[in-house]
Amino acid sequence: MALAPAELCSTCSSELVQLKINVDGHDLIMNSCTTCDTRSWALAGDDINLAEALEHVGTHAGRRRKLSV
Ligand SMILES: [Zn+2]
């Protein structure tokens, strides 16, 4: 897997810290700026908003909970 070049914060141009979470086989990526605390989310290469991101994580968690019962 090729390493993507670091993205820059749209607010303060600092390098963003990238956090990758695997949700149902898709890469949910959080870009976090440690300088101004701006966060953006992307799923499978598409920019999504935080509400959508949490929805994906919540759906995933809910499904796992149901399976374990
Ligand atoms: Zn920033």
N, CA, C, O and the ligand as a Tripos MOL2 file, in Angstrom:
@<TRIPOS>MOLECULE
protein
  277   275    70     0     0
PROTEIN
NO_CHARGES

@<TRIPOS>ATOM
      1 N           0.8490   -1.2020    0.0000 N.3       1 MET1
      2 CA          0.0000    0.0000    0.0000 C.3       1 MET1
      3 C           0.8800    1.2460    0.0000 C.2       1 MET1
      4 O           1.7420    1.4050    0.8650 O.2       1 MET1
      5 N           0.6620    2.1150   -0.9610 N.am      2 ALA2
      6 CA          1.4680    3.3360   -1.0470 C.3       2 ALA2
      7 C           1.0630    4.3200    0.0420 C.2       2 ALA2
      8 O          -0.1090    4.4550    0.3930 O.2       2 ALA2
      9 N           2.0530    4.9820    0.5480 N.am      3 LEU3
     10 CA          1.7810    5.9610    1.5920 C.3       3 LEU3
     11 C           1.3730    7.2880    0.9470 C.2       3 LEU3
     12 O           2.1280    7.8670    0.1650 O.2       3 LEU3
     13 N           0.1770    7.7590    1.2820 N.am      4 ALA4
     14 CA         -0.2870    9.0180    0.7200 C.3       4 ALA4
     15 C           0.4930   10.1760    1.3440 C.2       4 ALA4
     16 O           0.8450   10.1310    2.5230 O.2       4 ALA4
     17 N           0.7600   11.2050    0.5530 N.am      5 PRO5
     18 CA          1.4360   12.3690    1.1250 C.3       5 PRO5
     19 C           0.5520   13.0250    2.1790 C.2       5 PRO5
     20 O          -0.6720   13.0480    2.0490 O.2       5 PRO5
     21 N           1.1750   13.5520    3.2090 N.am      6 ALA6
     22 CA          0.4120   14.1620    4.2930 C.3       6 ALA6
     23 C          -0.4430   15.3100    3.7690 C.2       6 ALA6
     24 O           0.0230   16.1560    3.0070 O.2       6 ALA6
     25 N          -1.6870   15.3210    4.1890 N.am      7 GLU7
     26 CA         -2.5530   16.4230    3.7920 C.3       7 GLU7
     27 C          -2.3530   17.5840    4.7490 C.2       7 GLU7
     28 O          -1.9840   17.4080    5.9100 O.2       7 GLU7
     29 N          -2.6080   18.7750    4.2290 N.am      8 LEU8
     30 CA         -2.4150   19.9650    5.0440 C.3       8 LEU8
     31 C          -3.7510   20.5170    5.5120 C.2       8 LEU8
     32 O          -4.7480   20.4700    4.7920 O.2       8 LEU8
     33 N          -3.7520   21.0300    6.7100 N.am      9 CYS9
     34 CA         -4.9620   21.6130    7.2930 C.3       9 CYS9
     35 C          -5.4190   22.8050    6.4480 C.2       9 CYS9
     36 O          -4.6240   23.6720    6.0870 O.2       9 CYS9
     37 N          -6.7210   22.8240    6.1440 N.am     10 SER10
     38 CA         -7.2460   23.9200    5.3330 C.3      10 SER10
     39 C          -7.3460   25.2140    6.1420 C.2      10 SER10
     40 O          -7.5380   26.2920    5.5780 O.2      10 SER10
     41 N          -7.2150   25.1020    7.4580 N.am     11 THR11
     42 CA         -7.3380   26.2830    8.3110 C.3      11 THR11
     43 C          -5.9840   26.9180    8.6120 C.2      11 THR11
     44 O          -5.8210   28.1340    8.5030 O.2      11 THR11
     45 N          -4.9930   26.0680    9.0010 N.am     12 CYS12
     46 CA         -3.7160   26.6470    9.4410 C.3      12 CYS12
     47 C          -2.5110   26.0810    8.6820 C.2      12 CYS12
     48 O          -1.3720   26.4490    8.9680 O.2      12 CYS12
     49 N          -2.7610   25.1750    7.7030 N.am     13 SER13
     50 CA         -1.7090   24.6110    6.8480 C.3      13 SER13
     51 C          -0.6850   23.7470    7.5840 C.2      13 SER13
     52 O           0.4030   23.4960    7.0650 O.2      13 SER13
     53 N          -1.0260   23.2940    8.7830 N.am     14 SER14
     54 CA         -0.1630   22.3190    9.4520 C.3      14 SER14
     55 C          -0.4010   20.9460    8.8380 C.2      14 SER14
     56 O          -1.4270   20.7170    8.1990 O.2      14 SER14
     57 N           0.5590   20.0250    9.0340 N.am     15 GLU15
     58 CA          0.3500   18.6690    8.5540 C.3      15 GLU15
     59 C          -0.7130   17.9810    9.4000 C.2      15 GLU15
     60 O          -0.7080   18.0730   10.6280 O.2      15 GLU15
     61 N          -1.6320   17.2860    8.7160 N.am     16 LEU16
     62 CA         -2.6910   16.6000    9.4350 C.3      16 LEU16
     63 C          -2.2300   15.2170    9.8880 C.2      16 LEU16
     64 O          -1.4760   14.5370    9.1910 O.2      16 LEU16
     65 N          -2.6880   14.8250   11.0440 N.am     17 VAL17
     66 CA         -2.4520   13.4680   11.5230 C.3      17 VAL17
     67 C          -3.5800   12.5930   11.0000 C.2      17 VAL17
     68 O          -4.7560   12.9150   11.1680 O.2      17 VAL17
     69 N          -3.2090   11.4710   10.3560 N.am     18 GLN18
     70 CA         -4.2370   10.6390    9.7500 C.3      18 GLN18
     71 C          -4.4680    9.3750   10.5790 C.2      18 GLN18
     72 O          -3.5390    8.6330   10.8940 O.2      18 GLN18
     73 N          -5.7180    9.1620   10.9150 N.am     19 LEU19
     74 CA         -6.1000    7.9920   11.7070 C.3      19 LEU19
     75 C          -7.0360    7.1400   10.8700 C.2      19 LEU19
     76 O          -8.0750    7.6100   10.4050 O.2      19 LEU19
     77 N          -6.6550    5.8740   10.6810 N.am     20 LYS20
     78 CA         -7.4620    5.0110    9.8200 C.3      20 LYS20
     79 C          -8.2010    3.9750   10.6530 C.2      20 LYS20
     80 O          -7.5960    3.2500   11.4430 O.2      20 LYS20
     81 N          -9.5060    3.9130   10.4690 N.am     21 ILE21
     82 CA        -10.3200    2.9330   11.1840 C.3      21 ILE21
     83 C         -11.0020    2.0570   10.1490 C.2      21 ILE21
     84 O         -11.6220    2.5710    9.2180 O.2      21 ILE21
     85 N         -10.8990    0.7430   10.2960 N.am     22 ASN22
     86 CA        -11.5500   -0.1380    9.3360 C.3      22 ASN22
     87 C         -12.9820   -0.4360    9.7690 C.2      22 ASN22
     88 O         -13.2150   -1.0140   10.8300 O.2      22 ASN22
     89 N         -13.9330   -0.0340    8.9310 N.am     23 VAL23
     90 CA        -15.3440   -0.2570    9.2260 C.3      23 VAL23
     91 C         -15.9580   -1.0810    8.1120 C.2      23 VAL23
     92 O         -16.0690   -0.6080    6.9810 O.2      23 VAL23
     93 N         -16.3560   -2.2950    8.4120 N.am     24 ASP24
     94 CA        -16.9650   -3.1870    7.4280 C.3      24 ASP24
     95 C         -16.1250   -3.3140    6.1630 C.2      24 ASP24
     96 O         -16.6670   -3.3510    5.0580 O.2      24 ASP24
     97 N         -14.8160   -3.3800    6.3170 N.am     25 GLY25
     98 CA        -13.9380   -3.5390    5.1670 C.3      25 GLY25
     99 C         -13.6390   -2.2480    4.4340 C.2      25 GLY25
    100 O         -12.9220   -2.2630    3.4340 O.2      25 GLY25
    101 N         -14.1740   -1.1230    4.9090 N.am     26 HIS26
    102 CA        -13.8790    0.1740    4.3020 C.3      26 HIS26
    103 C         -12.9670    0.9630    5.2230 C.2      26 HIS26
    104 O         -13.0380    0.8340    6.4450 O.2      26 HIS26
    105 N         -12.1180    1.7710    4.6330 N.am     27 ASP27
    106 CA        -11.2450    2.6100    5.4360 C.3      27 ASP27
    107 C         -11.9140    3.9190    5.7780 C.2      27 ASP27
    108 O         -12.1320    4.7680    4.9140 O.2      27 ASP27
    109 N         -12.2350    4.0730    7.0390 N.am     28 LEU28
    110 CA        -12.7510    5.3520    7.5250 C.3      28 LEU28
    111 C         -11.5480    6.1250    8.0430 C.2      28 LEU28
    112 O         -10.8620    5.6800    8.9620 O.2      28 LEU28
    113 N         -11.2980    7.2890    7.4440 N.am     29 ILE29
    114 CA        -10.0860    8.0360    7.7680 C.3      29 ILE29
    115 C         -10.4320    9.3540    8.4380 C.2      29 ILE29
    116 O         -11.2550   10.1250    7.9440 O.2      29 ILE29
    117 N          -9.7890    9.5960    9.5710 N.am     30 MET30
    118 CA         -9.9520   10.8690   10.2320 C.3      30 MET30
    119 C          -8.6670   11.6590   10.0770 C.2      30 MET30
    120 O          -7.5960   11.2020   10.4750 O.2      30 MET30
    121 N          -8.7770   12.8520    9.4940 N.am     31 ASN31
    122 CA         -7.6350   13.7600    9.4200 C.3      31 ASN31
    123 C          -7.7730   14.7610   10.5590 C.2      31 ASN31
    124 O          -8.7450   15.5120   10.6280 O.2      31 ASN31
    125 N          -6.7980   14.7600   11.4400 N.am     32 SER32
    126 CA         -6.8810   15.6090   12.6110 C.3      32 SER32
    127 C          -5.7210   16.5880   12.6470 C.2      32 SER32
    128 O          -4.5680   16.2010   12.4530 O.2      32 SER32
    129 N          -6.0230   17.8570   12.8960 N.am     33 CYS33
    130 CA         -4.9830   18.8740   13.0090 C.3      33 CYS33
    131 C          -4.6910   19.1090   14.4860 C.2      33 CYS33
    132 O          -5.5740   19.4880   15.2560 O.2      33 CYS33
    133 N          -3.4310   18.8750   14.8690 N.am     34 THR34
    134 CA         -3.0820   19.0420   16.2770 C.3      34 THR34
    135 C          -2.8550   20.5040   16.6300 C.2      34 THR34
    136 O          -2.7560   20.8580   17.8050 O.2      34 THR34
    137 N          -2.7710   21.3570   15.6040 N.am     35 THR35
    138 CA         -2.5070   22.7660   15.8500 C.3      35 THR35
    139 C          -3.7870   23.5420   16.1740 C.2      35 THR35
    140 O          -3.8450   24.2920   17.1490 O.2      35 THR35
    141 N          -4.8180   23.3440   15.3310 N.am     36 CYS36
    142 CA         -6.0480   24.1240   15.5370 C.3      36 CYS36
    143 C          -7.2560   23.2260   15.8120 C.2      36 CYS36
    144 O          -8.3810   23.7100   15.9360 O.2      36 CYS36
    145 N          -7.0100   21.8950   15.9090 N.am     37 ASP37
    146 CA         -8.0490   20.9400   16.2860 C.3      37 ASP37
    147 C          -9.1630   20.7900   15.2440 C.2      37 ASP37
    148 O         -10.2860   20.4110   15.5750 O.2      37 ASP37
    149 N          -8.8360   21.0940   13.9790 N.am     38 THR38
    150 CA         -9.8030   20.8510   12.9130 C.3      38 THR38
    151 C          -9.7920   19.3670   12.5610 C.2      38 THR38
    152 O          -8.7260   18.7590   12.4700 O.2      38 THR38
    153 N         -10.9530   18.7930   12.3660 N.am     39 ARG39
    154 CA        -11.0210   17.3870   11.9880 C.3      39 ARG39
    155 C         -11.8700   17.2110   10.7410 C.2      39 ARG39
    156 O         -12.9050   17.8570   10.5830 O.2      39 ARG39
    157 N         -11.4190   16.3280    9.8590 N.am     40 SER40
    158 CA        -12.2470   15.9880    8.7100 C.3      40 SER40
    159 C         -12.2360   14.4750    8.5480 C.2      40 SER40
    160 O         -11.3060   13.7950    8.9830 O.2      40 SER40
    161 N         -13.2750   13.9660    7.9200 N.am     41 TRP41
    162 CA        -13.4250   12.5230    7.7900 C.3      41 TRP41
    163 C         -13.5410   12.1330    6.3290 C.2      41 TRP41
    164 O         -14.0570   12.8970    5.5130 O.2      41 TRP41
    165 N         -13.0660   10.9530    6.0050 N.am     42 ALA42
    166 CA        -13.2190   10.4260    4.6530 C.3      42 ALA42
    167 C         -13.4920    8.9310    4.7370 C.2      42 ALA42
    168 O         -12.9350    8.2380    5.5890 O.2      42 ALA42
    169 N         -14.3470    8.4390    3.8560 N.am     43 LEU43
    170 CA        -14.6210    7.0090    3.8060 C.3      43 LEU43
    171 C         -14.3510    6.5100    2.4060 C.2      43 LEU43
    172 O         -14.9410    6.9920    1.4400 O.2      43 LEU43
    173 N         -13.4400    5.5230    2.2950 N.am     44 ALA44
    174 CA        -13.0990    4.9330    1.0060 C.3      44 ALA44
    175 C         -12.7620    6.0080   -0.0290 C.2      44 ALA44
    176 O         -13.1670    5.9140   -1.1870 O.2      44 ALA44
    177 N         -12.0210    7.0230    0.4000 N.am     45 GLY45
    178 CA        -11.5590    8.0490   -0.5130 C.3      45 GLY45
    179 C         -12.5160    9.2110   -0.7160 C.2      45 GLY45
    180 O         -12.1680   10.2060   -1.3520 O.2      45 GLY45
    181 N         -13.7430    9.0830   -0.1670 N.am     46 ASP46
    182 CA        -14.7120   10.1650   -0.3190 C.3      46 ASP46
    183 C         -14.7940   10.9780    0.9650 C.2      46 ASP46
    184 O         -14.8350   10.4270    2.0650 O.2      46 ASP46
    185 N         -14.8170   12.2880    0.8080 N.am     47 ASP47
    186 CA        -14.9940   13.1400    1.9770 C.3      47 ASP47
    187 C         -16.4130   12.9930    2.5030 C.2      47 ASP47
    188 O         -17.3800   13.0840    1.7460 O.2      47 ASP47
    189 N         -16.5250   12.7700    3.7870 N.am     48 ILE48
    190 CA        -17.8590   12.7220    4.3940 C.3      48 ILE48
    191 C         -17.8580   13.6070    5.6240 C.2      48 ILE48
    192 O         -16.7970   13.9660    6.1350 O.2      48 ILE48
    193 N         -19.0370   13.9600    6.1000 N.am     49 ASN49
    194 CA        -19.0670   14.7880    7.2980 C.3      49 ASN49
    195 C         -19.0690   13.9150    8.5470 C.2      49 ASN49
    196 O         -19.2310   12.6970    8.4710 O.2      49 ASN49
    197 N         -18.8910   14.5470    9.6770 N.am     50 LEU50
    198 CA        -18.7330   13.8180   10.9300 C.3      50 LEU50
    199 C         -19.9680   12.9860   11.2430 C.2      50 LEU50
    200 O         -19.8460   11.8570   11.7190 O.2      50 LEU50
    201 N         -21.1550   13.5260   10.9840 N.am     51 ALA51
    202 CA        -22.3890   12.7940   11.2710 C.3      51 ALA51
    203 C         -22.4150   11.4800   10.5050 C.2      51 ALA51
    204 O         -22.7830   10.4410   11.0530 O.2      51 ALA51
    205 N         -22.0220   11.5280    9.2320 N.am     52 GLU52
    206 CA        -21.9910   10.3090    8.4250 C.3      52 GLU52
    207 C         -20.9670    9.3290    8.9630 C.2      52 GLU52
    208 O         -21.2110    8.1230    9.0150 O.2      52 GLU52
    209 N         -19.8200    9.8530    9.3630 N.am     53 ALA53
    210 CA        -18.7520    9.0020    9.8880 C.3      53 ALA53
    211 C         -19.2270    8.2650   11.1280 C.2      53 ALA53
    212 O         -19.0310    7.0560   11.2530 O.2      53 ALA53
    213 N         -19.8450    8.9880   12.0350 N.am     54 LEU54
    214 CA        -20.3180    8.3790   13.2720 C.3      54 LEU54
    215 C         -21.4300    7.3800   12.9780 C.2      54 LEU54
    216 O         -21.5620    6.3660   13.6620 O.2      54 LEU54
    217 N         -22.2220    7.6740   11.9630 N.am     55 GLU55
    218 CA        -23.2930    6.7610   11.5820 C.3      55 GLU55
    219 C         -22.7100    5.4220   11.1290 C.2      55 GLU55
    220 O         -23.2270    4.3600   11.4760 O.2      55 GLU55
    221 N         -21.6370    5.4850   10.3550 N.am     56 HIS56
    222 CA        -20.9900    4.2630    9.8790 C.3      56 HIS56
    223 C         -20.4270    3.4650   11.0540 C.2      56 HIS56
    224 O         -20.5910    2.2470   11.1230 O.2      56 HIS56
    225 N         -19.7690    4.1550   11.9670 N.am     57 VAL57
    226 CA        -19.1840    3.4850   13.1230 C.3      57 VAL57
    227 C         -20.2960    2.9030   13.9960 C.2      57 VAL57
    228 O         -20.1930    1.7730   14.4740 O.2      57 VAL57
    229 N         -21.3530    3.6790   14.1980 N.am     58 GLY58
    230 CA        -22.4680    3.2320   15.0260 C.3      58 GLY58
    231 C         -23.1640    2.0260   14.4370 C.2      58 GLY58
    232 O         -23.5170    1.0930   15.1570 O.2      58 GLY58
    233 N         -23.3630    2.0410   13.1300 N.am     59 THR59
    234 CA        -23.9990    0.9100   12.4500 C.3      59 THR59
    235 C         -23.1610   -0.3430   12.6320 C.2      59 THR59
    236 O         -23.6740   -1.4290   12.9010 O.2      59 THR59
    237 N         -21.8750   -0.1620   12.4790 N.am     60 HIS60
    238 CA        -20.9430   -1.2790   12.6060 C.3      60 HIS60
    239 C         -20.9910   -1.8570   14.0190 C.2      60 HIS60
    240 O         -21.0810   -3.0700   14.2080 O.2      60 HIS60
    241 N         -20.9290   -0.9650   15.0040 N.am     61 ALA61
    242 CA        -20.9310   -1.3940   16.4030 C.3      61 ALA61
    243 C         -22.2510   -2.0820   16.7480 C.2      61 ALA61
    244 O         -22.2790   -3.0940   17.4490 O.2      61 ALA61
    245 N         -23.3520   -1.5030   16.2350 N.am     62 GLY62
    246 CA        -24.6590   -2.0740   16.5130 C.3      62 GLY62
    247 C         -24.7900   -3.4720   15.9660 C.2      62 GLY62
    248 O         -25.3500   -4.3600   16.6090 O.2      62 GLY62
    249 N         -24.2610   -3.6590   14.7560 N.am     63 ARG63
    250 CA        -24.3400   -4.9740   14.1290 C.3      63 ARG63
    251 C         -23.5530   -6.0020   14.9450 C.2      63 ARG63
    252 O         -23.9970   -7.1320   15.1530 O.2      63 ARG63
    253 N         -22.3750   -5.5760   15.4000 N.am     64 ARG64
    254 CA        -21.5440   -6.4970   16.1760 C.3      64 ARG64
    255 C         -22.2340   -6.8590   17.4830 C.2      64 ARG64
    256 O         -22.1680   -8.0010   17.9370 O.2      64 ARG64
    257 N         -22.8980   -5.8720   18.0810 N.am     65 ARG65
    258 CA        -23.5530   -6.1290   19.3680 C.3      65 ARG65
    259 C         -24.6660   -7.1610   19.1670 C.2      65 ARG65
    260 O         -24.8230   -8.0880   19.9620 O.2      65 ARG65
    261 N         -25.4420   -6.9800   18.0770 N.am     66 LYS66
    262 CA        -26.5450   -7.9060   17.8230 C.3      66 LYS66
    263 C         -26.0280   -9.3440   17.6160 C.2      66 LYS66
    264 O         -26.6230  -10.3100   18.0940 O.2      66 LYS66
    265 N         -24.9020   -9.4500   16.8880 N.am     67 LEU67
    266 CA        -24.3640  -10.7790   16.6040 C.3      67 LEU67
    267 C         -23.9070  -11.5080   17.8670 C.2      67 LEU67
    268 O         -23.9880  -12.7330   17.9590 O.2      67 LEU67
    269 N         -23.4260  -10.7300   18.8330 N.am     68 SER68
    270 CA        -22.8570  -11.3640   20.0250 C.3      68 SER68
    271 C         -23.9340  -11.7980   21.0130 C.2      68 SER68
    272 O         -23.6490  -12.5400   21.9530 O.2      68 SER68
    273 N         -25.1680  -11.3410   20.8060 N.am     69 VAL69
    274 CA        -26.2430  -11.7160   21.7530 C.3      69 VAL69
    275 C         -26.7060  -13.1400   21.4880 C.2      69 VAL69
    276 O         -27.5990  -13.6370   22.1740 O.2      69 VAL69
    277 ZN         -5.0710   23.3680   11.5890 Zn       70 ZN70
@<TRIPOS>BOND
     1     1     2 1
     2     2     3 1
     3     3     4 2
     4     3     5 am
     5     5     6 1
     6     6     7 1
     7     7     8 2
     8     7     9 am
     9     9    10 1
    10    10    11 1
    11    11    12 2
    12    11    13 am
    13    13    14 1
    14    14    15 1
    15    15    16 2
    16    15    17 am
    17    17    18 1
    18    18    19 1
    19    19    20 2
    20    19    21 am
    21    21    22 1
    22    22    23 1
    23    23    24 2
    24    23    25 am
    25    25    26 1
    26    26    27 1
    27    27    28 2
    28    27    29 am
    29    29    30 1
    30    30    31 1
    31    31    32 2
    32    31    33 am
    33    33    34 1
    34    34    35 1
    35    35    36 2
    36    35    37 am
    37    37    38 1
    38    38    39 1
    39    39    40 2
    40    39    41 am
    41    41    42 1
    42    42    43 1
    43    43    44 2
    44    43    45 am
    45    45    46 1
    46    46    47 1
    47    47    48 2
    48    47    49 am
    49    49    50 1
    50    50    51 1
    51    51    52 2
    52    51    53 am
    53    53    54 1
    54    54    55 1
    55    55    56 2
    56    55    57 am
    57    57    58 1
    58    58    59 1
    59    59    60 2
    60    59    61 am
    61    61    62 1
    62    62    63 1
    63    63    64 2
    64    63    65 am
    65    65    66 1
    66    66    67 1
    67    67    68 2
    68    67    69 am
    69    69    70 1
    70    70    71 1
    71    71    72 2
    72    71    73 am
    73    73    74 1
    74    74    75 1
    75    75    76 2
    76    75    77 am
    77    77    78 1
    78    78    79 1
    79    79    80 2
    80    79    81 am
    81    81    82 1
    82    82    83 1
    83    83    84 2
    84    83    85 am
    85    85    86 1
    86    86    87 1
    87    87    88 2
    88    87    89 am
    89    89    90 1
    90    90    91 1
    91    91    92 2
    92    91    93 am
    93    93    94 1
    94    94    95 1
    95    95    96 2
    96    95    97 am
    97    97    98 1
    98    98    99 1
    99    99   100 2
   100    99   101 am
   101   101   102 1
   102   102   103 1
   103   103   104 2
   104   103   105 am
   105   105   106 1
   106   106   107 1
   107   107   108 2
   108   107   109 am
   109   109   110 1
   110   110   111 1
   111   111   112 2
   112   111   113 am
   113   113   114 1
   114   114   115 1
   115   115   116 2
   116   115   117 am
   117   117   118 1
   118   118   119 1
   119   119   120 2
   120   119   121 am
   121   121   122 1
   122   122   123 1
   123   123   124 2
   124   123   125 am
   125   125   126 1
   126   126   127 1
   127   127   128 2
   128   127   129 am
   129   129   130 1
   130   130   131 1
   131   131   132 2
   132   131   133 am
   133   133   134 1
   134   134   135 1
   135   135   136 2
   136   135   137 am
   137   137   138 1
   138   138   139 1
   139   139   140 2
   140   139   141 am
   141   141   142 1
   142   142   143 1
   143   143   144 2
   144   143   145 am
   145   145   146 1
   146   146   147 1
   147   147   148 2
   148   147   149 am
   149   149   150 1
   150   150   151 1
   151   151   152 2
   152   151   153 am
   153   153   154 1
   154   154   155 1
   155   155   156 2
   156   155   157 am
   157   157   158 1
   158   158   159 1
   159   159   160 2
   160   159   161 am
   161   161   162 1
   162   162   163 1
   163   163   164 2
   164   163   165 am
   165   165   166 1
   166   166   167 1
   167   167   168 2
   168   167   169 am
   169   169   170 1
   170   170   171 1
   171   171   172 2
   172   171   173 am
   173   173   174 1
   174   174   175 1
   175   175   176 2
   176   175   177 am
   177   177   178 1
   178   178   179 1
   179   179   180 2
   180   179   181 am
   181   181   182 1
   182   182   183 1
   183   183   184 2
   184   183   185 am
   185   185   186 1
   186   186   187 1
   187   187   188 2
   188   187   189 am
   189   189   190 1
   190   190   191 1
   191   191   192 2
   192   191   193 am
   193   193   194 1
   194   194   195 1
   195   195   196 2
   196   195   197 am
   197   197   198 1
   198   198   199 1
   199   199   200 2
   200   199   201 am
   201   201   202 1
   202   202   203 1
   203   203   204 2
   204   203   205 am
   205   205   206 1
   206   206   207 1
   207   207   208 2
   208   207   209 am
   209   209   210 1
   210   210   211 1
   211   211   212 2
   212   211   213 am
   213   213   214 1
   214   214   215 1
   215   215   216 2
   216   215   217 am
   217   217   218 1
   218   218   219 1
   219   219   220 2
   220   219   221 am
   221   221   222 1
   222   222   223 1
   223   223   224 2
   224   223   225 am
   225   225   226 1
   226   226   227 1
   227   227   228 2
   228   227   229 am
   229   229   230 1
   230   230   231 1
   231   231   232 2
   232   231   233 am
   233   233   234 1
   234   234   235 1
   235   235   236 2
   236   235   237 am
   237   237   238 1
   238   238   239 1
   239   239   240 2
   240   239   241 am
   241   241   242 1
   242   242   243 1
   243   243   244 2
   244   243   245 am
   245   245   246 1
   246   246   247 1
   247   247   248 2
   248   247   249 am
   249   249   250 1
   250   250   251 1
   251   251   252 2
   252   251   253 am
   253   253   254 1
   254   254   255 1
   255   255   256 2
   256   255   257 am
   257   257   258 1
   258   258   259 1
   259   259   260 2
   260   259   261 am
   261   261   262 1
   262   262   263 1
   263   263   264 2
   264   263   265 am
   265   265   266 1
   266   266   267 1
   267   267   268 2
   268   267   269 am
   269   269   270 1
   270   270   271 1
   271   271   272 2
   272   271   273 am
   273   273   274 1
   274   274   275 1
   275   275   276 2
@<TRIPOS>SUBSTRUCTURE
     1 MET1         2 RESIDUE 1 A MET
     2 ALA2         6 RESIDUE 1 A ALA
     3 LEU3        10 RESIDUE 1 A LEU
     4 ALA4        14 RESIDUE 1 A ALA
     5 PRO5        18 RESIDUE 1 A PRO
     6 ALA6        22 RESIDUE 1 A ALA
     7 GLU7        26 RESIDUE 1 A GLU
     8 LEU8        30 RESIDUE 1 A LEU
     9 CYS9        34 RESIDUE 1 A CYS
    10 SER10       38 RESIDUE 1 A SER
    11 THR11       42 RESIDUE 1 A THR
    12 CYS12       46 RESIDUE 1 A CYS
    13 SER13       50 RESIDUE 1 A SER
    14 SER14       54 RESIDUE 1 A SER
    15 GLU15       58 RESIDUE 1 A GLU
    16 LEU16       62 RESIDUE 1 A LEU
    17 VAL17       66 RESIDUE 1 A VAL
    18 GLN18       70 RESIDUE 1 A GLN
    19 LEU19       74 RESIDUE 1 A LEU
    20 LYS20       78 RESIDUE 1 A LYS
    21 ILE21       82 RESIDUE 1 A ILE
    22 ASN22       86 RESIDUE 1 A ASN
    23 VAL23       90 RESIDUE 1 A VAL
    24 ASP24       94 RESIDUE 1 A ASP
    25 GLY25       98 RESIDUE 1 A GLY
    26 HIS26      102 RESIDUE 1 A HIS
    27 ASP27      106 RESIDUE 1 A ASP
    28 LEU28      110 RESIDUE 1 A LEU
    29 ILE29      114 RESIDUE 1 A ILE
    30 MET30      118 RESIDUE 1 A MET
    31 ASN31      122 RESIDUE 1 A ASN
    32 SER32      126 RESIDUE 1 A SER
    33 CYS33      130 RESIDUE 1 A CYS
    34 THR34      134 RESIDUE 1 A THR
    35 THR35      138 RESIDUE 1 A THR
    36 CYS36      142 RESIDUE 1 A CYS
    37 ASP37      146 RESIDUE 1 A ASP
    38 THR38      150 RESIDUE 1 A THR
    39 ARG39      154 RESIDUE 1 A ARG
    40 SER40      158 RESIDUE 1 A SER
    41 TRP41      162 RESIDUE 1 A TRP
    42 ALA42      166 RESIDUE 1 A ALA
    43 LEU43      170 RESIDUE 1 A LEU
    44 ALA44      174 RESIDUE 1 A ALA
    45 GLY45      178 RESIDUE 1 A GLY
    46 ASP46      182 RESIDUE 1 A ASP
    47 ASP47      186 RESIDUE 1 A ASP
    48 ILE48      190 RESIDUE 1 A ILE
    49 ASN49      194 RESIDUE 1 A ASN
    50 LEU50      198 RESIDUE 1 A LEU
    51 ALA51      202 RESIDUE 1 A ALA
    52 GLU52      206 RESIDUE 1 A GLU
    53 ALA53      210 RESIDUE 1 A ALA
    54 LEU54      214 RESIDUE 1 A LEU
    55 GLU55      218 RESIDUE 1 A GLU
    56 HIS56      222 RESIDUE 1 A HIS
    57 VAL57      226 RESIDUE 1 A VAL
    58 GLY58      230 RESIDUE 1 A GLY
    59 THR59      234 RESIDUE 1 A THR
    60 HIS60      238 RESIDUE 1 A HIS
    61 ALA61      242 RESIDUE 1 A ALA
    62 GLY62      246 RESIDUE 1 A GLY
    63 ARG63      250 RESIDUE 1 A ARG
    64 ARG64      254 RESIDUE 1 A ARG
    65 ARG65      258 RESIDUE 1 A ARG
    66 LYS66      262 RESIDUE 1 A LYS
    67 LEU67      266 RESIDUE 1 A LEU
    68 SER68      270 RESIDUE 1 A SER
    69 VAL69      274 RESIDUE 1 A VAL
    70 ZN70       277 GROUP 0 **** ****
